[in-house]
Amino acid sequence: MIKTDILIIGAGPTGLFAVFEAGLLKLKCHILDALPQAGGQLSELYPKKPIYDIPGFPEVLAGDLVDNLMEQIKQFEPGFTLGERAETIEKQEDGTFIVTSNKGKRFHAPVVAIAGGLGSFEPRKPLIEDIEFYENKGIKYFIKNPEKFRDKRVVISGGGDSALDWSIFLSNVASEVTLIHRRNEFRGALDSVEKVQELKNAGKIKMITPGEVVGLNGAEHLESVDVDIEGAHRNIPTDYFIPLFGLTPKLGPIANWGLEIEKNAIKVNNALDYQTNIPGIFAIGDVNTYPGKLKLILCGFHEATLMCQAAYQIINPGKKYVMKYTTVSGVDGFDGTRKEAPKAVVKAIT
């Protein structure tokens, strides 16, 4: 049994920042996430893509933001259980909770904060025969490490931002990039569409529109794809096929915890502390919903901050917390470190 003050379900940016805010309040956290590494969508889906709306960062790569958050919370020594999914929750007589993972590990905490982003993601797979056989043998639904495609032949299928952006990026990595879309029109940022057009004209991207990948070939590894081009068939040799048709988010077992759900999101009281309909269980970040909700990382940071204040009151009933600015109070880590601004020196000038 792992005991902690706040059990955070979800190791995305909102969950990670909640550790920092909890640490300022002397509250210990343990993070549980189904993914094998911290970072949530940022690590799993687009670690190399830039983010432009994080305060104080004109531009930061998603993976770098995760690294910075991990460095920021290191002093508060959070526990991590990765690669395990929160399966069940039981409320105890004293109001605390026991959460059990799909691998049988148990966690005991007075406060549970669900920061699971949009839930678990499943790629929308094209309906192609034997597609499962080629998964991890040439078919990729996510691009985590672009260097994997260095000097390889790549076929990308899709008509949205992901297909456009990765075609642009891989045009400088892969030996050959072919972009296939079943329509002539793309639904993406105008500058991305124009850039792909420019790269096509320069011969750095091959484009097939309208077209659709309908078959896969190869004995042990993907060797080529069959493409339907307005009724005509064409075989394209390739090392990788990357269908980017979007993702389907699912709440998973959390949907059966008795929480109030609206459109695959958890309803919370945003007027106060982002608590759910079950006292002691909070939902922060993209996983929650309320009037005026914006699914932005910076909004998740705000929600995590207020959640921790409410968690403090649950864990320390009747005890008043006096908020102090970190520039004044400094930050005392659980690891014995202390960060503080240099103190002013009073000295006469003669």
N, C-alpha and C positions, 0 to 999 in steps of 0.2 A: 504494500500500500504506500503510495507516494502522497505525502501530506504537504499542503502549501496554503498560502493565504488566498491567492487567486489562481484558478486553473483557467488558462487561456487556450481556447480551441481555435487554432489557426495561427500559423507563423508568418503571415503576410506583414506588410509594413505597419498596419494598424495594430496587430497583435504585438509586434516587436516594440513599437513605441509605448504601448500600454505598460510594458515591463519597466521602462524608464520612469514614467509618471508614478507607477506603484512604488518604485524604489525610493523616490523622493519622500514618499509617505511611510517608508520603512516596512513596506509590504513585500513579501516574497512571492514570486510567480513561477509557475511551471507551464510550459507550452507543449501542447499536443497537436500534431499535424499529420495528415495522411501522406503528404509528400515526403520524399527522402531527404530534402534539404530545406532550410529556412528561406523565406522570401516570397512564398505564395506565387501569385501570377507573375510577379516581377522576375523570379528565378526560373519558373517553369515555362513561361510563354515568350517573354521578350527581354532577356537579360542584357542584350546588346543594343536595345533601342533607347533613344534619349527621351527623357521626360522634361517638360518645360514649365510645369506649374507647381513646383515645390518651392515654397518661400525661401529666399536666400540662395537658390541655385538657378541661375539663368538657364543652365542645361546640366542634367546629370543622367548618366546611363542607369537603367533600372537595376542592373546588378551592382553598380557602385553604391546606389542608395541603400540597398540591402546590406552591403559591407559596412557602410557608415552607421546604420542602425545597430548592427551587431556589435560594432566597436563601442557605440554609445551605451549599450545596455550591459556590456561585459562586466562593469564594476558592480552590478547588482546580482551577478551570479545566478541567472535563471536556469532552471532545469529544462531539458528538452527531451521529448519522446517523439521521434520522427519515424515516418513510415507506418504509423498506426492510426486508425480512424476511431473517433469517438462513437461508440455504439449505443450504450444505454446510460441512463441517469436515474439515480434513486435519491429521493429526498429523505433525510434522516429525521428522527424525532426532534433533534436539537436545531433543525433548520439548515444544517449543512448538507452537502451533496457528495455522493459517490458516483463517479463516472467510470465506466469500464470500456476499454478499447476492444477492437475486434480481435486482438491477440490475448485478451484476458487480463491485461494490466489494469490495476485499479488506482484511482486518484481521489483523494479526499480533500475537499475545500469548502469554506463557508460561502465563497463567491465563485461563480462560473461566468466567464466572459466569452461569448461566441464571436470570434473575429474571423470567421471562415470565408471571407470574401464572398464570391458568388456561389460558394459550395464547391463540390468536386466537379472537375471538368471532364467531359468526354467529347472527343472530336466528332464532327459530323463526317461520317465516312461515305465515300461514293459507293454506289451499288455496283461493284465490279466483282466478277467471279474470282475466287481464290485470293481475295485481297488480304485475308488474315494470314495466309501462308507467307506472304512477302513482308509482313510487318516486322521491322528490325532486320530485314534482309534487302533493304532498298527503298522501303516505303517509310516516310517520316511524316508525322502529323504536326510536330513542333520542331522548331530550329533552336536548339540550345547553344550549340557550338558551331558557328559558321565555318570554322577551320576544317571541320569534318568533310566539307565539300570542296576543299582546295584541290584544284585541277581535276575535278570530276565533272561528268555530264549530268545536268539536273533538269528535270521537267517539273514545272510548277503549274498547278491547276487552280483557278479561282479568279474572281473578278472584283475583290474588295481590296481594302488597304493592305492587308497582310500579304496578299499575292503580289501586289504592285511593289510594296516596300522591300520584300525579300528578293524579288527579281532584280531590283535596282542594286541592292547590297551584294548579292551573289554574282552579279555581272563582273565584279572585280575580284572574285574568289574562284569561282568554278571555271572550268575550261569551256563550258557551253551551257547556256541557260535558254530554255524554251518555255515560254509562257502560253498556256492554253486556256481559253475561256469560251464558253458556249454561246456567248453573245459578242457583238462588236463593241458594245458600250461597257465601260467599267464604272463601278460605284466606288469611287475613292477620291482622295484629295486631288485637286486640280494639278498641283505642282508635281505630284507623283505620276499622274497620267501623262503629263507633258514630258517628264524625265524618261519614262519608259519609251515614249515615242522617239525621243532624242537618241536613246540607246539602241532602239530598233534601227533607226536610220543609219547609225554608225556601225551596225553589224554586231553589236555586243549582246543583243537579246534577239532571239528568234521568237516570232509571235504567230500563233495559229488561232484565228477567230473568224467565224464561229467554229468551234471544234470541241470534242469531248473525248476524254480517255475512256475506252470501253474494254480494254483487255490488257493483261499483264503477262510477260513471258520471261522465262529463265528457269534453269534446273534447280540450282541451290540458292541463287541470288538473282535479284531483278536484273534483266539484261536489256529489255526493251518494253515499250508500251505501244498498244494499238490505239490509233486515234480515228474517230469518225469525223470526217469533214464534209458536212452536207451530203451524207450518203456514201461518200467515197472513203475507203480505208487506207490508212498510211501507217507504217511501222517506224517508230523512232527509237534508235538505240539510246540507252541511258543507264547511268549508274544509280540514280535516285529519282523517285517520283514523290513529290510533296503536294498532296491535295490540301488546299487551305480554304475550307468551306465553312469555317467558323466552329464555335464550340457550344455544346449544350450543358449549361450549369444545372447541377442537381444538389439539393440540400442533403440528401442521403438520410441516414438513420435519425438525424436531428429533427427531421420533419415529423417524427413519431414521438417527440418528447412532451407533447401537450402544449406546445407554444402556439401562439396565434400567428398564423401564416397568411400572407397576402401576396399573390403573384410570385410564389417561390422565394419570398423574403420574409423575415421575422419582424412583426410589428413591435415597436418600442414606444416608450413615452419620451419624446424628444423635448418636452417642456421642462424636464427635470434632469434625468440621468441616464437615459437610454436603457432602462430596465424593461424586461419583457412582462408578460402577464403573470409570470411566476417570480415572486420576490426572491432576489438573490441571483437570478440569472439575467445577464445583460447581453445585448447584441450590438456590436459596434462595427463600423466599416460597411463595405458593400453588401454584407449579408442582411442588413436591417432595412426597414422602410418606415417612413413617417411623412406627413405633409411637407412638401418642399425639399425632400431628400435629393441630394446630389451625390453621385457615386464618384467621389474624388478622394485621392489619398489624403489631401490636407484636411478634408472634412472628417475622415477617419481619425486623424490625429486629435482633432478637437473632441470628438466623441469619446476617445480613449481617456482623455484628460478628465472629463466630467464623470465618466464611469468610475475612475479610480477614487475620486472624492467621495462618491456614494458608497463604494466598497469599503472605504476607511470607516465610515459610520456604521456599517453592518458589522465589521470585524471589531470595532472599538465603540460599542454603544455608549452614548453619554459623554464620550471624550471629544473635546473640541480641538480641531486642528487649526492652527494659526498659519495661514499661507505666507510664505516668505519667497521673495524673488531669489533665484539661484545666484544672481550677481551679488546679492547681499549675504545669503546664508552659505553659499558654496554647496558642493555636493559630496556627501559622505557615502562611499561605496561599501557594500557588504564585504568586499575583499580587503578592507582596511585602508584603501586609498582615499585621498581627499583632494578635491579640486576647488580652488577658490581664487577670486580676483586678488591681485596685489593690494595690500592695505595702504591707504594714504599715510604719508609720514608728515608729522607736524614739526616743522623746523623753521627757525627764524632765518631770514635773509639779512646778512650784515653787510 
